[in-house]
Amino acid sequence: MNDLRGERLQVMLAPEELAALDDFRFKHRMPTRAAAVRELLKLGLASAGIDGAAGVKSSDYGVFGRGASGHSQGNSDSGAED
């Protein structure tokens, strides 16, 4: 995995989520919250059967389909046009 971290991500958490993150961090003796978030992201992707390695595109996750005009809802029978 590439150790270069060129992207910054800001995430807003509820107090309960932050407490859960800190509990995970301290239980696993992780140096920072960022390290804990990266580990949880990696674990979550692996549990979904997704390789979180570089080169995986967000469109591979199946949340949105990509049409000629950009992103569209993945569920085409919702009545919205692509």
Biopython code that builds the backbone (N, CA, C, O; Angstrom):
import numpy as np
from Bio.PDB.StructureBuilder import StructureBuilder

atoms = [
    (1, "MET", "N", (0.848, -1.187, 0.000)),
    (1, "MET", "CA", (0.000, 0.000, 0.000)),
    (1, "MET", "C", (0.881, 1.233, 0.000)),
    (1, "MET", "O", (1.928, 1.265, 0.647)),
    (2, "ASN", "N", (0.458, 2.221, -0.714)),
    (2, "ASN", "CA", (1.219, 3.451, -0.836)),
    (2, "ASN", "C", (1.135, 4.244, 0.463)),
    (2, "ASN", "O", (0.041, 4.513, 0.958)),
    (3, "ASP", "N", (2.301, 4.624, 1.021)),
    (3, "ASP", "CA", (2.317, 5.370, 2.273)),
    (3, "ASP", "C", (2.104, 6.863, 2.070)),
    (3, "ASP", "O", (1.991, 7.602, 3.048)),
    (4, "LEU", "N", (2.047, 7.326, 0.823)),
    (4, "LEU", "CA", (1.792, 8.740, 0.571)),
    (4, "LEU", "C", (0.336, 9.045, 0.864)),
    (4, "LEU", "O", (-0.560, 8.348, 0.388)),
    (5, "ARG", "N", (0.105, 10.068, 1.633)),
    (5, "ARG", "CA", (-1.266, 10.447, 1.979)),
    (5, "ARG", "C", (-1.506, 11.840, 1.437)),
    (5, "ARG", "O", (-1.358, 12.826, 2.160)),
    (6, "GLY", "N", (-1.874, 11.928, 0.176)),
    (6, "GLY", "CA", (-2.048, 13.203, -0.483)),
    (6, "GLY", "C", (-3.417, 13.820, -0.328)),
    (6, "GLY", "O", (-3.613, 14.975, -0.704)),
    (7, "GLU", "N", (-4.364, 13.091, 0.208)),
    (7, "GLU", "CA", (-5.720, 13.597, 0.356)),
    (7, "GLU", "C", (-6.060, 13.771, 1.826)),
    (7, "GLU", "O", (-5.713, 12.936, 2.661)),
    (8, "ARG", "N", (-6.738, 14.856, 2.128)),
    (8, "ARG", "CA", (-7.211, 15.112, 3.482)),
    (8, "ARG", "C", (-8.726, 14.943, 3.474)),
    (8, "ARG", "O", (-9.410, 15.390, 2.554)),
    (9, "LEU", "N", (-9.234, 14.293, 4.509)),
    (9, "LEU", "CA", (-10.662, 14.028, 4.603)),
    (9, "LEU", "C", (-11.160, 14.552, 5.940)),
    (9, "LEU", "O", (-10.629, 14.192, 6.991)),
    (10, "GLN", "N", (-12.169, 15.394, 5.901)),
    (10, "GLN", "CA", (-12.761, 15.907, 7.132)),
    (10, "GLN", "C", (-14.062, 15.161, 7.385)),
    (10, "GLN", "O", (-14.906, 15.046, 6.497)),
    (11, "VAL", "N", (-14.216, 14.655, 8.604)),
    (11, "VAL", "CA", (-15.395, 13.882, 8.964)),
    (11, "VAL", "C", (-15.970, 14.440, 10.260)),
    (11, "VAL", "O", (-15.247, 14.635, 11.237)),
    (12, "MET", "N", (-17.258, 14.692, 10.261)),
    (12, "MET", "CA", (-17.936, 15.146, 11.470)),
    (12, "MET", "C", (-18.515, 13.923, 12.169)),
    (12, "MET", "O", (-19.163, 13.091, 11.535)),
    (13, "LEU", "N", (-18.280, 13.811, 13.487)),
    (13, "LEU", "CA", (-18.754, 12.666, 14.254)),
    (13, "LEU", "C", (-19.623, 13.117, 15.414)),
    (13, "LEU", "O", (-19.412, 14.184, 15.990)),
    (14, "ALA", "N", (-20.593, 12.297, 15.744)),
    (14, "ALA", "CA", (-21.391, 12.509, 16.948)),
    (14, "ALA", "C", (-20.514, 12.156, 18.144)),
    (14, "ALA", "O", (-19.546, 11.410, 17.996)),
    (15, "PRO", "N", (-20.833, 12.673, 19.316)),
    (15, "PRO", "CA", (-20.031, 12.352, 20.509)),
    (15, "PRO", "C", (-19.900, 10.844, 20.757)),
    (15, "PRO", "O", (-18.842, 10.378, 21.181)),
    (16, "GLU", "N", (-20.956, 10.089, 20.498)),
    (16, "GLU", "CA", (-20.915, 8.639, 20.690)),
    (16, "GLU", "C", (-19.965, 7.971, 19.704)),
    (16, "GLU", "O", (-19.260, 7.026, 20.057)),
    (17, "GLU", "N", (-19.949, 8.463, 18.469)),
    (17, "GLU", "CA", (-19.046, 7.911, 17.459)),
    (17, "GLU", "C", (-17.593, 8.202, 17.815)),
    (17, "GLU", "O", (-16.724, 7.343, 17.664)),
    (18, "LEU", "N", (-17.338, 9.410, 18.285)),
    (18, "LEU", "CA", (-15.988, 9.782, 18.679)),
    (18, "LEU", "C", (-15.527, 8.937, 19.870)),
    (18, "LEU", "O", (-14.374, 8.510, 19.917)),
    (19, "ALA", "N", (-16.413, 8.698, 20.818)),
    (19, "ALA", "CA", (-16.070, 7.851, 21.966)),
    (19, "ALA", "C", (-15.752, 6.430, 21.506)),
    (19, "ALA", "O", (-14.805, 5.819, 22.001)),
    (20, "ALA", "N", (-16.533, 5.900, 20.566)),
    (20, "ALA", "CA", (-16.285, 4.553, 20.044)),
    (20, "ALA", "C", (-14.944, 4.504, 19.312)),
    (20, "ALA", "O", (-14.197, 3.535, 19.445)),
    (21, "LEU", "N", (-14.641, 5.548, 18.542)),
    (21, "LEU", "CA", (-13.360, 5.623, 17.840)),
    (21, "LEU", "C", (-12.204, 5.652, 18.833)),
    (21, "LEU", "O", (-11.221, 4.930, 18.665)),
    (22, "ASP", "N", (-12.318, 6.478, 19.860)),
    (22, "ASP", "CA", (-11.259, 6.559, 20.868)),
    (22, "ASP", "C", (-11.111, 5.249, 21.631)),
    (22, "ASP", "O", (-9.991, 4.840, 21.935)),
    (23, "ASP", "N", (-12.223, 4.583, 21.944)),
    (23, "ASP", "CA", (-12.156, 3.288, 22.621)),
    (23, "ASP", "C", (-11.392, 2.278, 21.759)),
    (23, "ASP", "O", (-10.537, 1.548, 22.262)),
    (24, "PHE", "N", (-11.703, 2.240, 20.460)),
    (24, "PHE", "CA", (-11.005, 1.351, 19.535)),
    (24, "PHE", "C", (-9.523, 1.698, 19.500)),
    (24, "PHE", "O", (-8.662, 0.820, 19.571)),
    (25, "ARG", "N", (-9.239, 2.997, 19.390)),
    (25, "ARG", "CA", (-7.853, 3.458, 19.307)),
    (25, "ARG", "C", (-7.043, 3.021, 20.527)),
    (25, "ARG", "O", (-5.953, 2.467, 20.380)),
    (26, "PHE", "N", (-7.563, 3.262, 21.715)),
    (26, "PHE", "CA", (-6.816, 2.947, 22.919)),
    (26, "PHE", "C", (-6.724, 1.442, 23.154)),
    (26, "PHE", "O", (-5.698, 0.952, 23.625)),
    (27, "LYS", "N", (-7.786, 0.709, 22.832)),
    (27, "LYS", "CA", (-7.776, -0.750, 22.991)),
    (27, "LYS", "C", (-6.695, -1.383, 22.119)),
    (27, "LYS", "O", (-6.063, -2.365, 22.511)),
    (28, "HIS", "N", (-6.489, -0.810, 20.931)),
    (28, "HIS", "CA", (-5.512, -1.361, 19.989)),
    (28, "HIS", "C", (-4.192, -0.591, 20.009)),
    (28, "HIS", "O", (-3.338, -0.800, 19.147)),
    (29, "ARG", "N", (-4.023, 0.298, 20.990)),
    (29, "ARG", "CA", (-2.782, 1.056, 21.181)),
    (29, "ARG", "C", (-2.325, 1.774, 19.921)),
    (29, "ARG", "O", (-1.157, 1.698, 19.541)),
    (30, "MET", "N", (-3.235, 2.458, 19.288)),
    (30, "MET", "CA", (-2.923, 3.192, 18.066)),
    (30, "MET", "C", (-2.487, 4.607, 18.435)),
    (30, "MET", "O", (-3.031, 5.194, 19.370)),
    (31, "PRO", "N", (-1.515, 5.162, 17.716)),
    (31, "PRO", "CA", (-0.938, 6.449, 18.111)),
    (31, "PRO", "C", (-1.848, 7.659, 17.892)),
    (31, "PRO", "O", (-1.747, 8.648, 18.617)),
    (32, "THR", "N", (-2.733, 7.587, 16.900)),
    (32, "THR", "CA", (-3.562, 8.751, 16.564)),
    (32, "THR", "C", (-4.972, 8.313, 16.182)),
    (32, "THR", "O", (-5.215, 7.145, 15.876)),
    (33, "ARG", "N", (-5.891, 9.269, 16.207)),
    (33, "ARG", "CA", (-7.248, 8.997, 15.717)),
    (33, "ARG", "C", (-7.216, 8.684, 14.229)),
    (33, "ARG", "O", (-7.960, 7.825, 13.754)),
    (34, "ALA", "N", (-6.358, 9.377, 13.496)),
    (34, "ALA", "CA", (-6.267, 9.138, 12.052)),
    (34, "ALA", "C", (-5.864, 7.690, 11.768)),
    (34, "ALA", "O", (-6.401, 7.061, 10.857)),
    (35, "ALA", "N", (-4.916, 7.163, 12.549)),
    (35, "ALA", "CA", (-4.498, 5.771, 12.367)),
    (35, "ALA", "C", (-5.662, 4.833, 12.648)),
    (35, "ALA", "O", (-5.848, 3.842, 11.942)),
    (36, "ALA", "N", (-6.449, 5.143, 13.683)),
    (36, "ALA", "CA", (-7.610, 4.318, 14.015)),
    (36, "ALA", "C", (-8.651, 4.370, 12.899)),
    (36, "ALA", "O", (-9.230, 3.341, 12.549)),
    (37, "VAL", "N", (-8.892, 5.537, 12.347)),
    (37, "VAL", "CA", (-9.856, 5.677, 11.247)),
    (37, "VAL", "C", (-9.383, 4.882, 10.040)),
    (37, "VAL", "O", (-10.178, 4.180, 9.416)),
    (38, "ARG", "N", (-8.089, 4.982, 9.698)),
    (38, "ARG", "CA", (-7.564, 4.222, 8.562)),
    (38, "ARG", "C", (-7.725, 2.716, 8.778)),
    (38, "ARG", "O", (-8.088, 1.994, 7.849)),
    (39, "GLU", "N", (-7.457, 2.238, 9.998)),
    (39, "GLU", "CA", (-7.586, 0.814, 10.288)),
    (39, "GLU", "C", (-9.049, 0.368, 10.206)),
    (39, "GLU", "O", (-9.348, -0.682, 9.637)),
    (40, "LEU", "N", (-9.950, 1.160, 10.771)),
    (40, "LEU", "CA", (-11.372, 0.819, 10.698)),
    (40, "LEU", "C", (-11.879, 0.832, 9.262)),
    (40, "LEU", "O", (-12.697, -0.008, 8.888)),
    (41, "LEU", "N", (-11.407, 1.766, 8.463)),
    (41, "LEU", "CA", (-11.788, 1.814, 7.054)),
    (41, "LEU", "C", (-11.296, 0.571, 6.338)),
    (41, "LEU", "O", (-12.033, -0.039, 5.563)),
    (42, "LYS", "N", (-10.050, 0.193, 6.596)),
    (42, "LYS", "CA", (-9.494, -1.007, 5.979)),
    (42, "LYS", "C", (-10.278, -2.252, 6.395)),
    (42, "LYS", "O", (-10.577, -3.105, 5.560)),
    (43, "LEU", "N", (-10.611, -2.359, 7.682)),
    (43, "LEU", "CA", (-11.387, -3.500, 8.168)),
    (43, "LEU", "C", (-12.786, -3.530, 7.559)),
    (43, "LEU", "O", (-13.282, -4.591, 7.181)),
    (44, "GLY", "N", (-13.413, -2.367, 7.467)),
    (44, "GLY", "CA", (-14.747, -2.293, 6.879)),
    (44, "GLY", "C", (-14.758, -2.677, 5.417)),
    (44, "GLY", "O", (-15.642, -3.407, 4.970)),
    (45, "LEU", "N", (-13.788, -2.193, 4.671)),
    (45, "LEU", "CA", (-13.706, -2.546, 3.253)),
    (45, "LEU", "C", (-13.448, -4.041, 3.084)),
    (45, "LEU", "O", (-14.048, -4.679, 2.218)),
    (46, "ALA", "N", (-12.562, -4.602, 3.903)),
    (46, "ALA", "CA", (-12.261, -6.029, 3.810)),
    (46, "ALA", "C", (-13.496, -6.866, 4.144)),
    (46, "ALA", "O", (-13.730, -7.898, 3.516)),
    (47, "SER", "N", (-14.286, -6.433, 5.124)),
    (47, "SER", "CA", (-15.480, -7.202, 5.487)),
    (47, "SER", "C", (-16.535, -7.165, 4.388)),
    (47, "SER", "O", (-17.382, -8.054, 4.300)),
    (48, "ALA", "N", (-16.477, -6.130, 3.552)),
    (48, "ALA", "CA", (-17.394, -6.028, 2.421)),
    (48, "ALA", "C", (-16.818, -6.699, 1.170)),
    (48, "ALA", "O", (-17.428, -6.664, 0.102)),
    (49, "GLY", "N", (-15.641, -7.308, 1.313)),
    (49, "GLY", "CA", (-15.016, -7.997, 0.184)),
    (49, "GLY", "C", (-14.383, -7.060, -0.815)),
    (49, "GLY", "O", (-14.253, -7.397, -1.992)),
    (50, "ILE", "N", (-13.987, -5.879, -0.355)),
    (50, "ILE", "CA", (-13.409, -4.865, -1.240)),
    (50, "ILE", "C", (-11.956, -4.658, -0.866)),
    (50, "ILE", "O", (-11.622, -4.495, 0.307)),
    (51, "ASP", "N", (-11.091, -4.665, -1.876)),
    (51, "ASP", "CA", (-9.673, -4.390, -1.650)),
    (51, "ASP", "C", (-9.503, -2.881, -1.578)),
    (51, "ASP", "O", (-9.760, -2.183, -2.559)),
    (52, "GLY", "N", (-9.077, -2.372, -0.441)),
    (52, "GLY", "CA", (-8.917, -0.937, -0.252)),
    (52, "GLY", "C", (-7.607, -0.398, -0.784)),
    (52, "GLY", "O", (-7.221, 0.719, -0.440)),
    (53, "ALA", "N", (-6.915, -1.155, -1.608)),
    (53, "ALA", "CA", (-5.629, -0.725, -2.143)),
    (53, "ALA", "C", (-5.808, 0.414, -3.144)),
    (53, "ALA", "O", (-6.909, 0.663, -3.635)),
    (54, "ALA", "N", (-4.721, 1.087, -3.429)),
    (54, "ALA", "CA", (-4.742, 2.188, -4.395)),
    (54, "ALA", "C", (-5.260, 1.680, -5.739)),
    (54, "ALA", "O", (-5.001, 0.540, -6.126)),
    (55, "GLY", "N", (-5.982, 2.527, -6.434)),
    (55, "GLY", "CA", (-6.497, 2.178, -7.743)),
    (55, "GLY", "C", (-7.948, 1.757, -7.738)),
    (55, "GLY", "O", (-8.551, 1.644, -8.805)),
    (56, "VAL", "N", (-8.530, 1.520, -6.579)),
    (56, "VAL", "CA", (-9.937, 1.170, -6.496)),
    (56, "VAL", "C", (-10.741, 2.460, -6.567)),
    (56, "VAL", "O", (-10.500, 3.389, -5.796)),
    (57, "LYS", "N", (-11.690, 2.517, -7.487)),
    (57, "LYS", "CA", (-12.483, 3.722, -7.681)),
    (57, "LYS", "C", (-13.786, 3.658, -6.889)),
    (57, "LYS", "O", (-14.316, 2.576, -6.639)),
    (58, "SER", "N", (-14.292, 4.814, -6.502)),
    (58, "SER", "CA", (-15.538, 4.852, -5.738)),
    (58, "SER", "C", (-16.687, 4.237, -6.527)),
    (58, "SER", "O", (-17.606, 3.678, -5.928)),
    (59, "SER", "N", (-16.660, 4.324, -7.844)),
    (59, "SER", "CA", (-17.734, 3.740, -8.646)),
    (59, "SER", "C", (-17.738, 2.213, -8.556)),
    (59, "SER", "O", (-18.739, 1.581, -8.894)),
    (60, "ASP", "N", (-16.624, 1.608, -8.101)),
    (60, "ASP", "CA", (-16.562, 0.162, -7.927)),
    (60, "ASP", "C", (-17.357, -0.307, -6.718)),
    (60, "ASP", "O", (-17.621, -1.502, -6.585)),
    (61, "TYR", "N", (-17.744, 0.608, -5.836)),
    (61, "TYR", "CA", (-18.434, 0.228, -4.614)),
    (61, "TYR", "C", (-19.924, 0.015, -4.820)),
    (61, "TYR", "O", (-20.581, -0.521, -3.928)),
    (62, "GLY", "N", (-20.483, 0.410, -5.951)),
    (62, "GLY", "CA", (-21.861, 0.110, -6.277)),
    (62, "GLY", "C", (-22.910, 1.023, -5.668)),
    (62, "GLY", "O", (-24.099, 0.712, -5.743)),
    (63, "VAL", "N", (-22.519, 2.127, -5.072)),
    (63, "VAL", "CA", (-23.505, 3.041, -4.514)),
    (63, "VAL", "C", (-24.161, 3.846, -5.630)),
    (63, "VAL", "O", (-25.378, 4.032, -5.630)),
    (64, "PHE", "N", (-23.376, 4.315, -6.562)),
    (64, "PHE", "CA", (-23.885, 5.076, -7.694)),
    (64, "PHE", "C", (-23.412, 4.427, -8.979)),
    (64, "PHE", "O", (-22.313, 3.879, -9.048)),
    (65, "GLY", "N", (-24.270, 4.499, -10.010)),
    (65, "GLY", "CA", (-23.859, 4.092, -11.333)),
    (65, "GLY", "C", (-23.299, 5.303, -12.051)),
    (65, "GLY", "O", (-23.626, 6.433, -11.688)),
    (66, "ARG", "N", (-22.484, 5.107, -13.037)),
    (66, "ARG", "CA", (-21.913, 6.229, -13.772)),
    (66, "ARG", "C", (-22.482, 6.215, -15.177)),
    (66, "ARG", "O", (-22.233, 5.285, -15.945)),
    (67, "GLY", "N", (-23.239, 7.237, -15.511)),
    (67, "GLY", "CA", (-23.817, 7.348, -16.840)),
    (67, "GLY", "C", (-23.040, 8.346, -17.679)),
    (67, "GLY", "O", (-22.025, 8.886, -17.239)),
    (68, "ALA", "N", (-23.517, 8.584, -18.882)),
    (68, "ALA", "CA", (-22.840, 9.507, -19.787)),
    (68, "ALA", "C", (-22.826, 10.926, -19.232)),
    (68, "ALA", "O", (-21.904, 11.694, -19.507)),
    (69, "SER", "N", (-23.847, 11.274, -18.452)),
    (69, "SER", "CA", (-23.923, 12.639, -17.925)),
    (69, "SER", "C", (-23.380, 12.739, -16.503)),
    (69, "SER", "O", (-23.566, 13.768, -15.854)),
    (70, "GLY", "N", (-22.715, 11.699, -16.000)),
    (70, "GLY", "CA", (-22.164, 11.732, -14.649)),
    (70, "GLY", "C", (-22.793, 10.679, -13.775)),
    (70, "GLY", "O", (-23.201, 9.624, -14.259)),
    (71, "HIS", "N", (-22.874, 10.958, -12.490)),
    (71, "HIS", "CA", (-23.423, 9.989, -11.545)),
    (71, "HIS", "C", (-24.946, 9.969, -11.620)),
    (71, "HIS", "O", (-25.595, 10.993, -11.838)),
    (72, "SER", "N", (-25.482, 8.792, -11.434)),
    (72, "SER", "CA", (-26.929, 8.625, -11.367)),
    (72, "SER", "C", (-27.228, 7.604, -10.279)),
    (72, "SER", "O", (-26.348, 6.837, -9.888)),
    (73, "GLN", "N", (-28.443, 7.588, -9.798)),
    (73, "GLN", "CA", (-28.817, 6.614, -8.778)),
    (73, "GLN", "C", (-28.659, 5.211, -9.337)),
    (73, "GLN", "O", (-28.999, 4.957, -10.492)),
    (74, "GLY", "N", (-28.142, 4.297, -8.521)),
    (74, "GLY", "CA", (-27.949, 2.924, -8.950)),
    (74, "GLY", "C", (-29.248, 2.197, -9.225)),
    (74, "GLY", "O", (-29.260, 1.275, -10.040)),
    (75, "ASN", "N", (-30.353, 2.575, -8.575)),
    (75, "ASN", "CA", (-31.635, 1.931, -8.741)),
    (75, "ASN", "C", (-32.372, 2.599, -9.901)),
    (75, "ASN", "O", (-32.938, 3.679, -9.730)),
    (76, "SER", "N", (-32.372, 1.970, -11.082)),
    (76, "SER", "CA", (-32.946, 2.611, -12.259)),
    (76, "SER", "C", (-34.462, 2.565, -12.297)),
    (76, "SER", "O", (-35.062, 3.284, -13.096)),
    (77, "ASP", "N", (-35.117, 1.745, -11.464)),
    (77, "ASP", "CA", (-36.575, 1.683, -11.500)),
    (77, "ASP", "C", (-37.220, 2.635, -10.488)),
    (77, "ASP", "O", (-38.388, 2.461, -10.140)),
    (78, "SER", "N", (-36.475, 3.634, -10.015)),
    (78, "SER", "CA", (-37.004, 4.570, -9.032)),
    (78, "SER", "C", (-37.825, 5.690, -9.674)),
    (78, "SER", "O", (-38.376, 6.536, -8.970)),
    (79, "GLY", "N", (-37.907, 5.698, -10.999)),
    (79, "GLY", "CA", (-38.667, 6.719, -11.681)),
    (79, "GLY", "C", (-37.826, 7.879, -12.172)),
    (79, "GLY", "O", (-38.303, 8.678, -12.977)),
    (80, "ALA", "N", (-36.586, 7.999, -11.712)),
    (80, "ALA", "CA", (-35.701, 9.068, -12.155)),
    (80, "ALA", "C", (-35.012, 8.663, -13.441)),
    (80, "ALA", "O", (-34.668, 7.496, -13.631)),
    (81, "GLU", "N", (-34.815, 9.616, -14.312)),
    (81, "GLU", "CA", (-34.136, 9.322, -15.556)),
    (81, "GLU", "C", (-32.645, 9.449, -15.372)),
    (81, "GLU", "O", (-32.176, 10.277, -14.591)),
    (82, "ASP", "N", (-31.885, 8.619, -16.099)),
    (82, "ASP", "CA", (-30.423, 8.675, -16.046)),
    (82, "ASP", "C", (-29.893, 9.763, -16.930)),
    (82, "ASP", "O", (-28.680, 9.957, -17.012)),
]
sb = StructureBuilder()
sb.init_structure("model")
sb.init_model(0)
sb.init_chain("A")
sb.init_seg("    ")
for serial, (resi, resn, name, xyz) in enumerate(atoms, 1):
    if name == "N":
        sb.init_residue(resn, " ", resi, " ")
    sb.init_atom(name, np.array(xyz, "f"), 0.0, 1.0, " ", f" {name:<3s}", serial, name[0])
structure = sb.get_structure()
